[in-house]
């Protein structure tokens, strides 16, 4: 529970919001890369 409260406090600061957006964006592109259709190399 304490970790969740720390995260909500961090998200109230501008640097925390930017960090959260970077992490969410990176996770989105990672999932997109993992599930992408493989290109035919031949």
C-alpha distance (Angstrom), angle and dihedral (degrees) to the residues before:
residue distance angle dihedral
X1 . . .
X2 3.79 . .
X3 3.80 91.8 .
X4 3.81 90.7 55.3
X5 3.80 91.0 51.3
X6 3.81 90.3 49.4
X7 3.81 90.2 51.8
X8 3.79 93.2 50.2
X9 3.81 90.2 49.9
X10 3.81 90.0 49.3
X11 3.81 91.7 50.7
X12 3.81 90.5 56.7
X13 3.81 89.6 67.5
X14 3.83 120.9 76.6
X15 3.82 92.9 -125.8
X16 3.81 89.8 51.3
X17 3.80 91.5 52.2
X18 3.80 91.5 49.9
X19 3.79 90.7 48.6
X20 3.80 91.5 49.7
X21 3.81 91.5 50.0
X22 3.81 90.9 50.3
X23 3.81 91.8 49.9
X24 3.82 93.4 46.4
X25 3.81 91.6 46.3
X26 3.79 91.9 48.4
X27 3.79 91.1 49.1
X28 3.81 91.2 49.0
X29 3.81 93.4 52.2
X30 3.82 91.2 44.1
X31 3.82 91.5 54.2
X32 3.79 90.1 44.5
X33 3.82 89.9 51.4
X34 3.83 92.9 47.5
X35 3.80 94.0 50.9
X36 3.82 96.4 39.2
X37 3.78 118.7 123.9
X38 3.80 109.9 -101.4
X39 3.78 114.8 -112.8
X40 3.78 116.4 -123.1
X41 3.78 106.4 -112.1
X42 3.78 95.4 -169.2
